[in-house]
C-alpha cells in the first residue's frame, strides 16, 4: 500500500447529541488528489476541520503526515496548507501585504519571505497586482491569492474546502488547471471537499459521504464502471408497482431508489421501446446513460446528491 498522507480509522465526531461523522476509515496516499463528495451536511467540512487540528475526534484514530493532530497539532500545521470556503484574506490590504501577514504566522520574514512571495506571484501571474487592494481583484484572482497564502510555507498536504464556491465556470476551470500544475511541480497531496460531480471526477480517488457516513470510496471511473456500461433510470409516480412489473414480465432486476426505478439491462437502448409499449403513460421519463458518480451516490444512499435540483428538473 502506498505511503499514507492521511490515515483515518473508525473516526467519529459529535456536536452535542448530533453525530456529524460515523466510524469513518480512509487511507489517503501521498501525492494523491483525493475528493470528498457529498451534499451539505454530509460531514465534509467537519472532516476537514479535524484534519486541520481545529476539532478533536470524539473517538477513533487520525494521522496527518505521520502525526496525531491532537498530540502534535503544531507539527501537523507545519505540514499542511488550508484553503477555506471563504478566502482568509483582508480586502483592505494589498495582495503583497496579505501574503506577508500570513507568512509571519509561519515564522517567515525578510529576504526569504520576499523571494517566496515573488516566486508565487510569478507562478500565478499576479506580479502586476501585488500592490493592489485585494478587494479590487476578481473572484478568481482572489482565489489564486488565497491559494498562494496556503502554499507560502511549502506544505506537503493542501486541504481545499469547497475552493471554487462563487466562481464562474471559467474561473473554476482555471483554478483546477492551477491545482494540476501544483501537483506536478510541488508533489503535493490534495484533499478537496466538494459537492460538484465534475470536480470530484477530476480526483484520483473519491470518498462519497452522506449524513456522516462513508458510503463508497475508490477511483471515480471504477466506481461508476461497477454499475455497468449503461444505466436505465425510469421516473414514475408508482415506482414499486413498476419495478415489480418489470421483474415479473421482463425478468430483469429493477430496484426502487427514491422516486426512480433503476433497471439492470445489458442492452438498455433496445429495452426502452418495449418498456414504453408495455407501460405507456405510467412512465414520466426514461434515461439511458453511462453511469456517473451521481448514480453511484444514488445506488448507495437511495437519494440524489442534489435532491432539490433533481426535483426542479423533473417537475
N, C-alpha and C positions, 0 to 999 in steps of 0.2 A: 504494500500500500504506500502511495507517495507520502512524503513528509507533510504533516498537517500544519497549516497556518492557524486553524481553529479546530478544537475538539470539544464537542458538547455531548454530555452523557446524562440522560434521564433528567433533563433540566426542567424545573417547574418554577413559575413565579406567580405570586398572588398579590393583587392590590386589595387588601382587606379580605372581603368574602368573595371577590371576583378573581377567578383563575385566568390569567392572561396567557400563560404558556403551560402546556400539559405534557410532561415527560418527553421533551424533545431530545433527540440524539442525532448528531450530524458530525461528519468528518469533512472538513473543507481543505483540500490540498493547497500547498503553497504554489503560487503562480497562477491560480485558477481565477476566472471571473465567475463568481457564484451569485445566483439570483435568489432572492426571497420574494415569492409571488403570492399575493393574497389580497382580498378586499380589505377595506377599512375595518379595524377591529380584529384582524386575524392574528395579531401578535408580532408583526414585523418590526414596528418601532420599539416595542418592549425588548425584543431580542437585540436590536441594535444598541439600545441603551445599556443592556447588560454587557455586551462586548466592549462598550466604550467606558466601562467602570462607573457609569452613572447610577446603576442599580446593582443590588446584590441578589443572587438567586435565593429563592425560598428553600429549594432543595436541588440536589444534583451537582454535577461537576462541569466546570468550564475552564478551558485553557486557551489563551490567545498568545501566539508567538512563543509558546512554551511556558508562559507564566499564568498563574492564577490571578484573575482580576481583583479578587477580594484580598488575597495575601500580598500581592505585589502590584498594586494599581499604578504606581509611578513607572515601573518597567513596562507595563502594557501601554501606557500613554505615550511613552517614548517611541514605541514601535508602530503606532498607528496614527493615521490621519482620519479626520471625520468631516464629511460634508453633510450638513443637516438639510431638512426640508426647506427651511428659510435661510438665506445667506447670513452667516455670523460675522457681518461686516457693519461698519458705521458709514452711512450715506453722506455724512458731513465731513468725512476725511477723504483725502485723495487716495488713489489706488496704492501709491507707494507708502503713504502713512499707515494705511490698513495693514499692509504686509509687514512693515517694521514693528507695529504694535504686536502683532501675533507672533512674529519672530522672537520678540523679547520674552514671550511666555515660555519659550523653549530654550531660553538662555542664549539665543543667537544675537550677536551685536557686531558693530564695527565693520571692517572690510569683508569679513566672511559673510555677514548677512547681506551686505551690498552686492557682493558677487552672486549670491544665490537669488536675490531679487532680480538682478539684471538677467540672469540665465532664464528664469521663469518668464519674465516679461518678453524676452526674445522668443522663447519657445511658443508662447501663447499669442504672439502677435499684438501685444498691447504696449510696446515700448513708448509709442507716442501718446498714450493715455495715462502715463504714470503719475502726472501731476494734476490730473483731472479729478474733480469730486466724484466719488463713486456713484452718487445718485443721478449723475448726468449720463451714465452708461446705459446701454440697452440691457434687457433682462439676460440675454445670452452672454454679454460681456461681463455682467456682474457675476454670473455663474462661473465663468472662467477665472475671475479673480478669487472667488471662494474656493475653487479647486486649487489654485496656486497657494492659498492660505493653508490648505490641508497638506500640501506637498513640501512646504518650506523646510521641514526638519528631516526630509528624506525618509519617510516611513516605509516599513515593509508591507503594511496592510492598510488599505484605504476603505473606510466604511462610507457608503453613499446612501442616504435615506431619502427616497423619492427625489433624486437630484435634479430631475427635469420638470418638476412642478412649476406650472406657469409659463413654460417656454413654448414658443410656436414650433411647428414641425421641423422647420429648417434649423432653428437653434438647437432643437433636441438632436437632430442628425449630426450637427457639428460637434455637440458635446460628446456623443458616443464615438465619433471619429477620434476625438482627443483621448478618450479612455483607451481605445485600441492602441494608439501610438504610445501611451504611457506604459502599457503592459510590455511592449516590445523594448522600449528604451530603459525603463526603470525596473523591470521584472517585478512588478507589483502584484500582490494578491488583492482582488477587488471583491467586496461583498456589497451587492446592490439590492436594496429593498424597493420594490415597485409593484404597482397594480396594473401595469400596462403589459399586455401579452407580447407586443412587438419588442419591448425591451428585454423581457425575460428570455425570449427566443434568441437573443444575441449572446446569452451567457453560455459558458461551457457546461455548467450544471445548474440545476434549479431545484429549490425546495418549495413545494406548494403548502401553504398554511391556511387553515380555516378554523376560526374560533379557538385559537391557541393550540391546535393540533397539527402535527406534521402528517399530511395525507399522502404525499408522494415525493420522491426525490430521484434525480438522475439527469442525464443529458436530455435537453428538450426534445430533440428529434427521436431519441429512443423511447421516451415516454409516450410520445404521440404514435410512434410506429407499433407499439404494443396493442393499439386498438385496431390494427389492420390498415390496408391501403386506402380504404374509403369507409366513411361512416354515414349512415342514413338516419336522419332525425325527422320525426313526424310531430307536428303540432296539432293538438286536438282537444276538444272540451271533455272528452271521455277517455283519458289515456289508459285506464285499467281495462276497459272493455276492448279497446282497440288492440292492446298488447295481447290479451287472451285470444282474440280473433286471429291475429297473425300467427300465434304459436299453434293454434288448432288447425287452421286451414292452409297455412303455408309451411308449417314445420320448422319455423325459424325462431331463434332466440329473440325475444322482444322484451326490453327492460324499461319500466316506467321510471323516469327521473324527473321529479317535479311535475310540470305540465307537459313534458315531452316524452316521446317513446323512441328509444334507440333500438334499431333493428340490425342485427348482425347478419350480413349477407355478403357473399363473395363477389356478386355482380349486382351492386345496388342500382345502377342505371337501368339494367334490364328488368329489375323487380318493380321499379317505380310505376310504370304504366299499369301493371297488374294490380298493384295496391289501389291506385285511383279508380280502376274499373270496379274493384270489389267494395271499396269503402266510400267512394264519391265524396259528397259534401261533408261527410263526417271528418274529413281531413281539412284542417285550416291551411296547412302548408307542409311542404316536404323539402328537405335539403339533403343533397348528396355532396360530400366534400372530403378532402383529405383531412385527417384528424389534426387537431391543434391542441395546444395546452389548455384552451378553454374546454375542449371535450374531455381531456384528462381530469381537469378540475371537476367538471360536471359528473363524470362517472364515479369519482371518489367521494364527492360530497352530497350529490343529489340536488345541487342548485348551481346556478350560473355564477361566474366570478363577479359580474356586474348585473345583478338581477333587475335593478330599476331600468337600466339601459335596455336590457333584453325585453322587458315588458313594454317599453315605449316602441321598440322596433316591431314587436309582434302585434301591437294594437292597430 
